[in-house]
Amino acid sequence: MRSRLLIGAAALVLAAFVAVYMLWWAPGPKPGPHTVVVQQGSTIAGVARELETQGAIPGSARTYRVMARLFGSSDPVQAGEFQIPKGMGGAAILDLLQHGKPVQRLITVTEGMPSIIVQERLAASPYLTGPLPDVPEGSVLPDSYGYERGTTRAALVAKMQLAMAREIKALWAKRGTDCPVTTPQQAIILASIVEKETAKPAERSLIAGVYCNRLRTGMQLDADPTVIYPITKGKPLGRRILKSELEADNPYNTYRITGLPAGPIANPGKESIAAVLHPAATKWLYFVADGTGGHAFAETLSEQNANVAKWYAIRKTRGEM
């Protein structure tokens, strides 16, 4: 009789253990990765209801709360978006929500991206919240920025602007004396032109050297991207510049004004800013496209005219003129 009682008790203990295991430690029932969003101030009870609704846990939300109270940590759950892998059980889910890292999303600002496109990307993200603040041209540092679901657009813009402020401060402190820019903002303005003029990293300091020489001698910059900026706010023009646009009277048209334009025409990367603060030592005053994606440089106008003639010949053979 006693042995039967012991066997029965052991069976009950085993059954209880199996039940607890299935409800708490066993792989979850949901067949694929899924997302759980935990709102600020959420409790385990609220999370349990969400997990039950999603079918991510066996049993009910009430059972999950009991299991969490008996076998889980008493730490609060974090706010954020969490990716739950396939088969993750209740115990592991709770640990993830309490101690894991929320999903990080990325938004990338490429070198030379104008603020109008930065603003469009921020506005279009369904995972950011709140109104979109103004993003002055040249105020954000090109980079990839991580953010969590629910981050405000204002907070992300502030993060981008702080990165630019820190970068220009560090670069300005180590600047050379070969370019006549007198403030960090002037360096950003000129760097934004350099950024728009060449897609070849090796040419940045050469282009910067040309423009620094022009500024030093009082020549106009004659930079096409500055003519385009008031028309498109930095987006591609998609056609040739019109004569009327080259003659337009505005503070960005460097064919009409002497010196730098009124402000940046894009958000320059740190390499272009560094190129302006450490330009190549050269006597070049001119450059023109060479047909390979780069540029031909010249010291005199006659050399420039010869390079322009070569470029026109290349364009004619391509059917572009």
N, C-alpha and C positions, 0 to 999 in steps of 0.2 A: 504493500500500500504506500509506504513511504517513498519507495523508488518511483512509483507512478506519479506521486505528487511532485517529486523533484524533476522528473522528466517533463511533466506538464508545466511547471514553473519555468524550466529552461526553455521550453517551446514558446511560452509567452514572452520571455525576455528576448529571445531570438526574433520573434515576430515584431516586437516593439522596436528592436534595433533596425530590422529591415525597413519598417515603416518610416522611422526617423531618417534612415539613410536615403530612402527614395524621395522623401519630402525635402531634404536639406542638402545632402552631398552628391546625390546621383546627377548625371547629366540632365539638363533641362529639356523640356519637350519641344521647344520651338525649333523648327528644322533648318534655320539659317541665321546668319548674322542679322542683328536688328539694333535699332537705336532706342535708347531711353533718354528722355530729356527731364532732368530734375530741376524744378523751379527753385528760386531762392526761398529759403525758409521751409522747404519741404521736410516732412518727417518720414520715418520708416513706414508708418501706416499709409501715408499717401503714396509712397513709392510702391508698396505692396499692392495697392489697388491698381496702379498703372501696370505693374508686371502681370497681374491676373488678367486685366483687360487684353493685354498683348498675347496672353497664352505662353508666357515665358517661364512660368513656375507651375509645378504640379500642385493640385489642391487649391485652396482659396487664399485670399489675401489675409484672412484672419489666421489661418494655419501658418502662413509665412511669418506673420508678426510674432506668433508664439515661438516658432523655431528661432527667429532672430533674437528674441528675448532670452531664450534658454542657451543657445549655442553661439550666438554672434557677438560681435563687439558692440559696446555701448556708444561708440563714436558716432557723431552726426553724419548724415549723408551730405555730400557736396552738391552744390548747384552746378549745372553744366549738362553737356551732351555726352553720352557715353555709348561706345560701340560694344555690344554684347556679342561675343563670338558664338558660333554654333555649338550647342551642347553644354554651355556653361550652366552649372547648377546654382541653386539658390544661395548657398554659402559663398560661392565665388562671386556671384553677382553683388551680394551685399558688400563684400570686401572691396570690389572694384568701385562701387559707388561711394564708399567711405574713404578709401585710400588711393584709388587709381587716378590716372590723369584723364581729364576730359578731352574730347576730340578737339584737335587743333586744325583749323582751316587756314588756308593761305590766300593772300591777295598779293599779287606781284606788280610792282611799279618798275617798268623797264627803263633803262637809261635813255633819257631824251623824251620820255612820255610827257605830254603836256597835261596841265592840271584839269582841263576839260574832260580828258579821258579818265583820269584818276577819279574824278567826281562821278562820272557815268558808271564806273565799276563799283564804287562804293554804294551808289544809289540802287544798283541792280541786285546787290547781294541780298538774298532772302534771310540770311542768318544774322545780319547786322540790324540794330534797332536805332530808333531815334532819328531826329532831323540831321540833314547833311550840312555841316558848316562850310563856309567859304574856304577854298583851298588856294591861296595866292600862288601864282606861278613861281616856280623855283623854291618853294618852301618845304618840299618833301624830298627825302633821300630815296633814290631808286634802290629797291631791295625787295625781298619777299618777307611779308609780315604775317606772323601767326596770330590768330584770334579765335576765341571760343564763341559758340552760338550765344546770341544775346548781347554781345559786346556792342556798345554804342558806336555809331559812326564818328561822333565827336572824339571819343577816346582813341579810336584807331588813327584818325587824322593827327591827333596830338602826338601819338607814338611816332608817326612818320616824320612829323615836324621836329620833334626832339632829336631824332636820329640825324636829321640834316643840320640842326644847330650844333650838335656835338661834333659832327664831321667837319664842318667848315671852321669851327673853332680850332680843332686840332691841326687842320691843314694850313690855316692862316698863320698859326704860331710858327710854322716851319717854312714859310714862304721865302722865295728868293727875291731879288731886286730887279729882275730882268723885264718885268711887265709893269706898265704904269697904271695899275689898278690900286686904288687907295683905300678901299673898304672891302670887307667880305662880300657885301651885296654886289659890288662891281665885279668881283671875281665870279660870282654865281651867274651874273648876266653874261659875261664873256664866255664862261664855260658852257652855258646853254647854247650859244651860237656854235661853238666848237663841236658840241654834241650833235647838232643838226647838220653840220657840214660834212662830217665823215663817219662812215661806218667801220673804218679800219682803226683798231686800237693803236697801231704803230704810227698813225698819222696825227694823233691828237696833239702831241707836243709841237709838231711841225705847223699845223694849222694855227695853233695858239701863238707860235712864234711869228707868223705872218701878221696876225691881228695885233699883237703887241707892238710890232715894228710900225704898223700903220698908226696906232694910237700915239706912239712916241713922236712920230714925225708930223702929226696933225692931218694925216690923210683920212678920207672917209673909209669906213669899213667895207662898203659895197657888198653886204652879205644878203644873198637872196632869201634865206630863211626869215630874216627880219622883215622883209617886204611881205612875205606870206602870212606872218603871224596875225596881223590885224584882220585878215580876210577869213582865216579858218580857226583862229585861236590855237594854232599848233598842229592841227590835223593836216594830212597830206592835201595838197592843192589839186592834184590830179590832172593838171594841164600846165602849159607854159605860162610864165608870168607875163601879163599884158604890159604894154608900154605905159599905159595910164597908171598902172599899179606901181611901176618903177618911179613914176613922177609924182605919186601921191604925197600930199603934205601931211605927215603924221609923225609922232615922236618915235616910231619904230623903223621908219624907212631910212636905213643907213646909206642909201644912195642920195638922200637929200640933207641929212644932218651929219654933223661931224661929231665923232665920239661914240659912246655907247648908246644903245636905245633906251627907252624909258624904263624898261624892266626886263626880266628874263623872258625867254620865249619857249621854255620847256623846263623840266626838272632834270638838271644835269647830274650825272653820276660822279662819284669821288675821283675817278680817273681823269675825267675832263677838267674837274676843278684843279686837281694836282697839276695837269698840263698847263693850265693858265698861270699857276703860281710858280711853275718851273718850266717855262717854254724852251723849245730848242733854240740854241744859239745860232742864228742864221741871219742873212741879209735879205732874205726873200720878202717881197712885198705883194706877190701875186700868186694865184693858183687857179687851175681849171681842171675839170674832169679829164681823165686820160683814157677812158674807155674800158678800164679793167675794174672799176669800182673804187679806184684811188684817184690821185691827183698829180698833175705835173706842176712844178713850182718854178718861179722865175724871180729874178732880181730886178729886171728892167721891163719897161712897157713893151719894147720890141720883142723881147723873149716871150712875154706873155701873149702878144699878138700871134706869134708863130705857134705857140701851144694851142691857142684858141682855134687857129686855122686847122690844125691837126684834129682837134676834137670835132669840129664841124664836118671834116671829111669823113671821120668815123661815123658820125650820125647820118650822113648822106648815104653811106654804104648800107646802113641798117634800115634805111627808109624812114628815118625819123624827121627828116627835113626836106 
